[in-house]
């Protein structure tokens, strides 16, 4: 009877080691993907900042129009 108890324990140990290895692989892949995404986002942020710095009048125009639109909406809501 003791033989039956030890055999599954040995198999479980091997399976646990293979699971740990596959989990490590998955974690490593996720870490690499995270680094890649961080680099992509950082590059996109730099590009957006360069664009805004080279076209400040567009940003000012959009901010002005957004303020006018928000003011109009608030005025309509408060006039009821």
N, C-alpha and C positions, 0 to 999 in steps of 0.2 A: 504494500500500500504506500510505503514511503517513496517508492520509485515513481509512482504517479504524481506525487506532489512535487518532486524535484524536477521532473522533466518540463512541466509548464513554466516553472520558475526560470529555468535556463533559457527557454524560448522567449520568455517575456524580457529577459535581460538583453538578449540580442535584438529583439524588436525595439526595445527602448533606446538602445544605442543607435539603431538605424533611424528612428524617429528624431532623436536629438541631432543627428547629422543632417537630416533633411530640414529640420527646423533652423539649424544654423545657416544652411544654404539659403533658405527662404529669407531669413533675417538679413543676410549679407546682400541679397538681391534687392530687398526693399531699401536697405541703406544706400546702395548705389543709385537706385531710382530717386530717392529723396535728394541726394546730392545733385543729380542731373537736373531735377526740377528746380531746385534752389538756384542753380546756375542760370537756367533758362529764364526764370522770373527776374533774377537780378539783371540780366542783360536786357529784358523787355523794359524794366523800370528805368534803366539808363537811357534807352532809346526814347522813352516817353519824356523824360526830363529834357533831353536834348531838343526834342521837337517843341516842347512848351517854351523853352528858352529862346528858340529861334523864331517862334511865332507868338509873341506875347499879346498882340492885338486880338487874335482869335480867342484866347482865353478870357480876356477882358470883355469881349463882346458876348461870349456865352454866359459869363457870370452876370453881366448886366441884364441880358434877356431872361435868365433864370430868376433874377431878383424881381423883375417886372412881372413875370408870370406868377411867382409865388405871392407877390403883393396883390395882384388881381384876384387870385383864388381866395386869399384870406379876406379881402374886402367883400367878396361875394358871400362868403360863409358868415361873416360877422354882421352883414346888413340884414339878415333874416330876422 
